[in-house]
Amino acid sequence: MPKFHLSLTVNGEARELLIDPRRTLLDVLRDELDLRGAHRGCDSGDCGACTVLLDGKPITSCMILAADCDGSTVTTVEGITPAGGLHPVQKALVEKGGIQCGFCTPGMVMAAIGLLNENPNPTEHDVREGLAGNLCRCTGYKKIVEAVLSVEESKA
Amino acid sequence: MIGQRIPKLDAPDKATGRTVYGHDVRLPGMLHGRIKYSKHAHARVVRVDVSRALKLPGVKTIVTADDNPPTMFENGKDNTPLKGQVVRSLRDEVAAVAAVDADTAEEALSLIEVEYEPLTAVFTPEEALKEGAPLIHAEHGSNYFTRYRYSHGTLEAGERESDVTVEADFELPYVAHAAMETSVVVAAFDHRGHLTLYSTTQIPFLLQRDLSEALGMEGSEIRIIQTAIGGAFGRGLDIYPFEPIAALLARKAGKPVRISFSRYEEFLAAPVRQPAKVHVRAGATREGMITFRDAYALLDIGAYVSWGSVTPLVMMETTASLYRIPHSRFAADCVYTNNPITGAVRGYGNPQSTFFVETMMDRLAVALDMDPVDFRVRNANRPNEETPQGLIITSCGLKECLEAVAARADTARQKDEGKTMKDRPHPSSFIPHPSKKRGIGFAATLNVGGGARIYRSDGCGATVKVDDFGHVSLVTGSTEIGQGSETVLAQIVAEVLGVNVEDVNVLNSDTDVKPWDVGVHASRTTFIAGNAAHIAALDARRQLFETAAEMLKTTPDDLIAKDGHVVAKVSGKSAELGKVARARHYREGGQVILGEGWYDPPTKLVDKDTYKGNISATYGFGAQMAEVEVDTDTGKVRVLRLVCANDVGRAINPMAVEGQIEGGAQMGLGYALTEEVIVEKGRVMNPDFLDYRLFTTADMPEIETVIIETDDPQGPFGAKGVGEMGGTPTAAAIANAIHDAVGVWMTTVPMTPERVLKALMEKENL
């Protein structure tokens, strides 16, 4: 199969790749770019573990062909993590107990950042609706929602 | 350290994507394995032809039943990695491919030709037990796998003493554990032919043994390395064929092989919660004392034996020992069918039995015209008593849990002090919409809280090392699956050694390094591994004090460990831990600080005939209150509020305890209202998260958790297990709330709108 020439800006760096055109964005992030923070939980857009920001908007990266992202900007959990520290959303999730097995966490972090970018002062209802595409089997979500709301509070 | 809300120590790495899960393991030259499953639920395998698949470029090797060792594995010794003569379910593995990438392996599967001769299949235990039914395992001679017969007291006496009796049939479904990470394994052989298996197992040491059987190798030739585990909930409590298959592929290919399940495969081939058909009777006196409880459960274990065949042990405990039950009988039959394998899922039989036991409690309360909480408190288990089943209850906060949730229910309804619930205005009278009715319901739970002896050992080992820099390493046999054991164990060690929790590194992932442990199950880790870590830390501290006493010119009993130092109480002089360790180390006849701990609780295997005996060193208790709104037009049930109180002995880390309860509640809510693996003719009909609905952030009700502390006499710092209790009583509390709201008794879960509506329509017709 002829390769596809993909140009992407990933976490602020311009990347040029020759990829199999059948590959999803998640495949390319994990296997070609060695960014394994985005997790594969279902491969059908149902669980949200692979959530990244595409041109600033949260998307499930298992549901989009990498070739369709040509020329776009992608931000993954690795991209929002400051050197030697934590993003306020990550810090809140850690401190409020919103992380157990952690498999859903990077996707949850990116979905929350996408939500807060769009709506810096969400209500609890907004957070619950905004994160409804990200499944978690460990926490019961209560501490995740509290964490995201606390980020909003600390900003204000 | 004890009692502090300390964030999970591994959380920052998880939040930043640094954590290495099984799916992230990449070994040099690693191949990707895929499994070809059966096309039929029951068939003779006539021919497996892999020749076309082998020719596909990129395919490195293929294994079939010809590659199986001669040994059988799993609990019933009825399974082999690949199936050669007969397939017994749609999850049966017929062949497997290792190729350079997963797509090539997948394509190769489609080129493997399998010829079958279909056999009659049976999909219910009733069919399987019929005269002349096809045998699932001919060599077993019957589809009847095993039976359980328990009793105490005499039912006749119980009946005689009863003023009211109630009776009902229940039917409970398959449920998926639905861990966010699917099953994954990486197998690699070294030059000696020894296997290293990167695994998400919950039983690393038992898996060594199981794999040795499944692969015809010595256990000593097998090393299990546990990666970070993205949830497990019981899935990893047994060996399943994909694990030996990965090893067979890796051995044949001479390269490491990874098999990672798709979500579809996870629904198809991972174990599911046991469905159950149960007939229950119970009685009580006019004064509100339970007289007897009698249950019979018919259980489908699927096509091969896994832990589904042992769930009756737990169902029996709920039936015979939740509340004081003078007369009780529990019987269960476990039957082979051509359905999926049933296994362990969080709560392990207890969500099933708590559903029928606790809804029957409300039926009795209604029959007696008695407040459901008062009725429960009257019959509650008490501290320091032995149940007729032989469970030795020490600490027990069941009454306190019930009272705690009842007190909070009072604020959910109209404030109306001094009256029982029945006398208060019904909450539905405050709802504007006439089709929506509100109700509240209660349920309690009893769960092992101090291990569960189902093997001859229920032990765990630990070592605590203090190095020359005062850094502390705990090596524990236990397994971390997200529950927070590494943080709780670090807190215990830090408390004993007087250091910060961040100064304790917990190593728990390699069978070549860590001492033996039975596995992470039965809510046992805080209690069992916690006691082992406590013992090891005390041993390390003894060694530190011995040397520090020489250094500080005093005696060990004058010393305390505090702020990273050993401090003499009288003189106030102190020495840093690292300095003490160096003083012990760098001298003639020097030693390192290395504490050892082994803890095996003082419990018994249940008697093999009577099933009596004290299986756990202590028991956990809990109660929940659900407030629901039922739409009588649609049958839709909305949970408005869930209050969960749990007796955890002592909360070493209250935030982690809440996390266990809240997460358990999410599973319990799913069990109650949305989650069912629909199996038709052996086929899973809803193998994805679109059709198998987990509760999301938007679906969750308000949850309040109440921690009841009873300071268990044997628990580490008074703690006992809590891991499984969060979701156990939820479905019963919701069913009872539905009855309170609209007067129908639900006997199955999930209580979907169509089922609730059907119950409402049946009630109308009466």
Contacts between the chains, C-beta under 8 A, distances in Angstrom:
chain1	res1	chain2	res2	distance
A	22	B	103	7.6
A	35	B	17	7.5
A	36	B	17	6.6
A	36	B	20	7.9
A	36	B	23	7.9
A	36	B	24	4.7
A	37	B	16	7.1
A	37	B	17	2.1
A	37	B	18	7.7
A	38	B	17	7.5
A	39	B	21	7.2
A	39	B	23	6.9
A	39	B	180	7.5
A	39	B	181	7.2
A	39	B	230	7.3
A	40	B	23	6.4
A	41	B	180	5.0
A	41	B	181	6.9
A	41	B	182	7.3
A	41	B	263	7.1
A	42	B	263	4.2
A	42	B	688	6.7
A	42	B	689	5.6
A	43	B	262	6.2
A	43	B	263	6.3
A	44	B	263	6.8
A	44	B	688	5.8
A	44	B	689	7.5
A	44	B	690	7.2
A	46	B	263	7.8
A	46	B	688	6.2
A	46	B	689	3.6
A	46	B	690	5.4
A	47	B	180	6.4
A	47	B	263	7.7
A	47	B	689	5.7
A	49	B	180	5.9
A	76	B	17	7.3
A	77	B	15	7.8
A	77	B	16	6.4
A	77	B	17	4.2
A	78	B	16	7.4
A	78	B	17	5.5
A	81	B	16	4.5
A	81	B	17	7.3
A	86	B	12	6.2
A	86	B	15	6.5
A	86	B	16	6.9
A	90	B	12	7.3
A	90	B	15	4.0
A	90	B	16	6.3
A	93	B	11	7.2
A	93	B	15	5.5
A	94	B	7	5.1
A	94	B	8	7.4
A	94	B	11	4.3
A	94	B	12	5.5
A	94	B	15	5.6
A	95	B	7	5.3
A	97	B	5	7.4
A	97	B	7	6.5
A	97	B	8	7.0
A	97	B	655	4.2
A	97	B	656	7.0
A	97	B	658	7.0
A	97	B	659	5.3
A	99	B	8	6.0
A	99	B	11	4.2
A	99	B	14	5.3
A	99	B	15	6.1
A	100	B	8	7.2
A	100	B	231	7.8
A	100	B	482	4.0
A	100	B	483	6.7
A	100	B	484	6.7
A	100	B	659	5.9
A	100	B	663	6.6
A	101	B	14	7.9
A	101	B	179	7.3
A	101	B	180	6.7
A	101	B	181	7.2
A	101	B	228	7.9
A	101	B	229	6.4
A	101	B	230	5.0
A	101	B	231	4.2
A	101	B	232	8.0
A	101	B	481	6.5
A	101	B	482	2.8
A	102	B	10	7.2
A	102	B	11	7.0
A	102	B	13	7.9
A	102	B	14	2.8
A	102	B	15	7.4
A	102	B	19	5.9
A	102	B	228	7.1
A	102	B	230	7.1
A	102	B	482	6.7
A	103	B	21	6.5
A	103	B	179	7.7
A	103	B	180	4.1
A	103	B	181	4.5
A	103	B	230	3.1
A	103	B	231	6.2
A	103	B	482	8.0
A	104	B	180	4.9
A	105	B	14	5.0
A	105	B	15	5.4
A	106	B	14	8.0
A	106	B	15	7.4
A	106	B	16	7.7
A	106	B	17	4.7
A	109	B	15	6.2
A	127	B	697	7.2
A	128	B	697	4.5
A	128	B	698	4.8
A	128	B	700	7.4
A	129	B	697	7.8
A	129	B	698	5.4
A	131	B	696	7.8
A	131	B	697	4.4
A	131	B	698	8.0
A	132	B	696	4.3
A	132	B	697	5.2
A	132	B	698	3.9
A	132	B	699	7.7
A	133	B	696	7.6
A	134	B	696	7.9
A	134	B	697	7.4
A	135	B	180	6.6
A	135	B	689	6.4
A	135	B	694	5.4
A	135	B	696	6.6
A	136	B	180	7.0
A	136	B	666	7.8
A	137	B	177	7.8
A	137	B	178	5.6
A	137	B	179	5.8
A	137	B	180	5.4
A	137	B	231	5.1
A	137	B	233	7.2
A	137	B	663	7.3
A	137	B	666	7.3
A	137	B	667	7.5
A	137	B	694	6.8
A	138	B	180	7.9
A	138	B	231	5.9
A	138	B	482	5.1
A	138	B	659	7.3
A	138	B	663	4.7
A	139	B	659	5.8
A	139	B	662	6.2
A	139	B	663	5.1
A	139	B	666	7.6
A	140	B	659	7.7
A	140	B	661	7.9
A	140	B	662	3.3
A	140	B	663	4.7
A	140	B	664	7.5
A	140	B	665	5.3
A	140	B	666	4.1
A	140	B	700	6.6
A	140	B	703	6.3
A	140	B	726	7.8
A	141	B	662	7.7
A	141	B	666	6.9
A	141	B	695	8.0
A	141	B	696	7.6
A	141	B	697	4.6
A	141	B	700	5.4
A	142	B	658	7.9
A	142	B	662	4.8
A	142	B	700	7.2
A	142	B	703	5.5
A	143	B	655	7.7
A	143	B	658	7.5
A	143	B	659	6.5
A	143	B	662	7.0
A	144	B	697	7.1
A	145	B	697	6.1
